[in-house]
Amino acid sequence: MRTLNLIIALAVALTACSKENANESTTKNDEKMEVSNKQKVSELLKSIETGAQEPAGYINPAKYIQHNQGVADGIQGFGAVLGQLAEAAAHNPELAPKSNTVRIFADGDYIIAHTEYNFFGPKIGFDIFRFENGLIVEHWDNLQETVTNTASGRSMTDGPAEVKDLDKTEANKTLVKNMINDIFFGAAPENITNYISLDQYNQHNPYVKDGLAAFGEAMEEMAKAGMPMIFEKNHAVFGEGNFVLSVTEGIFMNEKVSFYDLFRIENGKIVEHWDTIEKITPESEAKNSNGKFNF
């Protein structure tokens, strides 16, 4: 009941934030400049679980563009979802919201978080937040139901989380961009070992075993079954140091989906991979008109 009350309080606080004027927003921003954008995102995501109201102040109440197609636009839409979470938890305590951010990195005004959720059931999510003048003004995400019994024996989120090799950020982003073109889009699939390590490729996709060979086998099996994984358009690549995230549109299990793929790079080769795959909501069913991508 305490968690329920906290979540309700946060939903009310978010709704109240939408009524603040621009001067009040500027004052809040000035007061919180000492907090890094990474920390702001960490606190905001954790507040989904704790119901803390203060992190709501990190969202611009006058401008919050929402790309989760199941959430209405604006800060009011976020508050409404929190209210729905509270109602679900009231009927079933197993649905009490939880949020544990495992890794987080930055790319300019964008913050990328990789989080374990209980969000209407256990899920793994990538969230991307865009900041302007210290406040969150835009949000994208990709959620997938948590799988515990995985092919590799690894969880969907475990592994290194430390951001390092900051001097290699641009080189690592270029590596992933070239890999997307050559491998995902099929321009030069024979070059796969130029990008992915033969010695170590730790796999966190729950249905694929470790190693480069296992990745190839999984792709081949899906093609044989008449359900190939097809990458159609890359919308964004974000990176900091040894972590690079790609956001790509395509087809999986014969459905239109969004692929979020996170790669860890060491010594110029990809050595680890995490991902989430989410079905794209038809525009006619979406709760906002901002699109799943539109970076």
N, C-alpha and C positions, 0 to 999 in steps of 0.2 A: 504493500500500500504506500510505503514511503517513496519508492521509485515512481509509482504512478503519480503521486502528488507532485513530485519534482518535474516530471515530464509535462504535466499539465501546466505547471508554473512557467516552464520554458516556452511552451506554445503561446501562452498569454503574453509573455515578455516579447516574443518575436512579433506578435500582432501589434503590440504597443509601439515597437520600434518604427513601424511603418508610418506612424503619425508624427514622428519627430521632424522638425524642419532642418534646412541645410546647415544653419549655424550650429545647431546642437550636434549634428553629425561631425562637423569640422572640429568642434571642441573635443568630442570623444576620440577622434582620430589623433589629435595632438597629444592627448593624454596617454595614448597607447603606442606612440611611436617607438618607445624603447623596447617593445615586444616584437620579436622577429615574426615575419609572415609564416614561417614554419610553425612557430609556437602558437600563433593564432589559429591555424588550421587544426593543430593537435588538440587545442582546448575546445574548439567548436565541435569537432567530431566526438570527443569524449563527453561533451554535454548532452549528446543524444542519449547516453546511458545514465549520467548523473542528474540531469535536469538543471545544471548550473546555468544561471541566467546571464552572467556577465559576458560570456563569449558571443552572445547575440549582438553585442555592440561592435563586433568585428565585421558585420555585414552592413553594407551601405543600404539604409532603409529606403532610399529613393531610387535605387538601381540595383536589382539583383536578377540577372538573366539566367533562367533555369533551362538546362538541356536534358535533365531527366524527364523522359516523356510521360512518366506517371505522376508528375508533380506539377501543380499549377505554377505559373510564373510569379516572380516577386517573393519578398520575404513572407508575405501572407501564405503563399503556397507551402513554404517550408514549415511554417507554424501549423498549418492544417494537417500535414503528414505526421508531425509529432503528436497531434491530438488523436489521429487514427492509431498510432502506435500505442498510446496510452489506453485507448479503448480496447484494442486487441489484447493487451496485457491484463486488463481488468477481467476479461473473460477467460484468459488462459495464461497463467503465470509463466509458462515456458516461452511465451512470446515477449517477455520483458526485454526491452531493447538493451543491447550491449554493443560496445565499440572499443576495439583494441587496435590502434594504429601500429603496424609492425615496422614499416619503413617510410621515410618521407624525404623528398628532395625538391630542389628549386631549379627553375629555368627562367631567369628574368622575373617577370611579374606573375609567373605561374608557379603554383605549388602542387606537387603530385604526392598523394598519399595512398598507401597500400594497407588495407584495413580488414580485420576480421570483425564481422557484424553478427548480431542477432537482430535482423531487420525484417520483420514478418517471417521469421525463420532464419536459420544459420546461412550466412552468405559471406563471400569474399568480394571485396570491392576495390576498385581504383577510383579515386576522386581527383579531379583537377579543378583548382580554384584560380581565378584570375583576380589580381589586385589592382586597384587604382588609388593612389594617394593613401596607401595603408589600409584600405577597406576592401572587402570582397565584393566584387560586382558581377561575377559570372561563375557558373558551376556546370561541370560535366561529370558523368560517372559511368561505370560499367560494372554490373553486379552479376554474380553467378552463385548458384546454390553450392554450399560447401560439400565436398566429397571427402570422406575420411579414409576409406580404403582405396588407396591410389596404386597405380601400376608400378611406380618407382619406389613406393614405401615412404616417400617424402610427403609432408603436408603441402597444402596449396600456398603456404606463406613462409615456411621456415627457411633458414639459410642466412647468409650475411646481410646485414642491414646498414653497415657503416658506409657513408659516402666518402670516397677517397679518390686520389688521382685527378684532382680538380684541373690540373694543367692539361689533361687529356680529354676534357669534355667535348670540344669540337671535333676532335679526331674520332672519338667514339660515336658521336651522333652521325658523322659522315659514314662510318662503318655500317651502322644500322640502316641508314638511308640507301646505301649501295646494296646491302643484303636484301632489302625489301624489293628493290628493282630486279636484281639478278635471280633471287630465289622465290620470293612471294609472287612476283609478277612473271617469272619464268624467262627473263631476258637471257640469263646465262646460268642455268642450274648446275652446270658442271663446276662452277666456281664456289660451291658451298663450303669447301674446306678453307677458302680464303677468309671466311667469316666465322665459322663455328669450329671450335677446338675438337680435334680427334681424341685428345687425351682426357678431356673432362667436359661433359655437358650434362649438368645436373638439371633434371626435368621436374617441374612442379605442375605441369598439366596433369590432372588426375588420371588420364587415360593412356598416357604414354610413359614408357620406361626411360631410364637414363640412357644417355649416349646418342650420338649422331645417327647411328644405324637404326636405332629404335624409332627415331623421328621419321626417317625415310620409310620404314616398314609401316608405320601408322598411316602415313599419307597414301601409301600404295594400297593398303587394305580398304580405306575409305573410297578410293577411286574404283576398286574392283566391285565394291558393293553398290556402285552407282550414286554415291554420295560424296563426291570429292570436296575437299576444302578449297574454296576459291577466294582469292584476294582480288578485289576489284578496284579499290581506290584508297590510297593512304591520305589521311586528313591531317596528321600532325606527328611530329617527332619531338619529344622533350627529353632533356638529359642534364645530369650534373655528375661530373666525375665518371665513376665506373657504372652508373645506372642510366639506362636509356629506355624510354617508353615510346612505343609506336601505337597509333590509333588508326585502325584500318577498317574499311567497310568491305563486306563480302558475303559469302554464302557458306553455311555449315548445316549439315543434315537437311539440305534442300530448303533452308530458310534464310532470309536476309538477316544478317547479324552484324554486330560490332565486335571487332577483335581488339582487345587491349593486350599488348605483349610487352612485358618488361624483361630486359636483358641486362645481365651483369657481364662486364668486359674486363678481362685481364690480359695484359701484354698483347693487345691488338686482336684478341679473339673472344668470341662469346663463349662463356663457360657455364652460364646458368640462365634459366628461363622460367618465368611465371606468367600466367595469363588469366584473363576472364573472357568469356564469350557470352554475349547477351543478344537475344532476339530483338530486332528493331520493331518498335510499335508503329503500326500504320498511322499516317497523319490523321486519318479520320477518327482514331481512338485516342490520340495524344491529348494531354491536358494543357499543353502550351504549343505555340507555333514556332518555336525557336530551332527546331530540328535537333537530331541526335548529335550532330557534329558542328558545323559552322564555326570553326576556329578563326 
